[in-house]
Amino acid sequence: MPLVVLVVLFAGGATAVALLLPWLPTAAALQASEIDPVFWMVIGISIFVFAIVEAVIVHSVFAFRAPPDDDSDGPPVHGHAALEIIWTVIPTALVIAIGIYSAIVVARLGQLPKHHLTVDVTAQQYAWTFKYPGAGGITSGELRLPLGEATLLRMTSLDVIHAFFVPQFRQNEDVVPGLTSTLIVTPTRLGTYPVICNELCGLGHSVMRSEAVVMRPAAFAAWEKSQSKAISSSSPSVAGAAVFKNNGCSACHTLTAAGATGKVGPDLDKLSTWAAEAKQPLVPFVRTSIVDPNAYIQPGFPKNVMPQTFASLPKQQLDALVQYLISSSKKG
Ligand code: CUA
């Protein structure tokens, strides 16, 4: 088969695979419109190189095959200066082009509009916490964002290296202890998208997930208001439920009252049974298990999986959480 036909066949096949399968998830952020063209440029270049290389290989296999009983050495070939220059110069130019275009896009992604929302993101084994410094420091276990508003994520880790990734927002950024890394996200589509930890960070890496919820600005403002009200509520059941939800407890624990069905850690519906097994009074047992989880490990569960960082919860929130857990588990 002539070389040109092979090139066309390989290019057509690879293009079909690239275009007919849905590789990229729905774009939900302004930044996707900058990043996706880089993807497609690299895909296009890859198809171009792939088609030529594969066509030459397949063509050579047939065109230069030795007859079955030909044991002679091949002809001595010195090389081909023109060909070597071509296959050095063209790929070099392509790689430089990708580099320049990427650098321009990365610079554009770092531009922060003056009017923006700031969210402090904390990663820890194995949960995400989102804090809203502009709204009285409310915290949330899921990332709530207003539609159309640029949001600066200031991210840090309390233990090991994690990575923040929402496929629909396209950008991935490492979250490193001792550093504050930033990411700017401008949501353009209402909906709920997965927040994924994209860096192998330990036993619970695969469950280190949360959600990004893009809301209408009015709904977002109402949510902020209701959150700051709930946390400062004098009713422990209201405040405790908010603290439980906001700190991502349901990712790992079951608690019927909160609709939580996590299976990574002990079932919180049975707290009084666990306290009795540990031969400890219920209230200090629950409190210690939150602030110093390694003090007593429930048989059958590994050490160091529960984050050891909840000792930093404000006392009022911790009290509310303990009371909430105890009263909810009695009902469960
Ligand atoms: Cu955190 Cu993987």
Residues whose N, C-alpha, C, O or C-beta is under 5 A from the ligand:
A	BS01	CUA	H162 C197 N198 E199 L200 C201 H205 M208
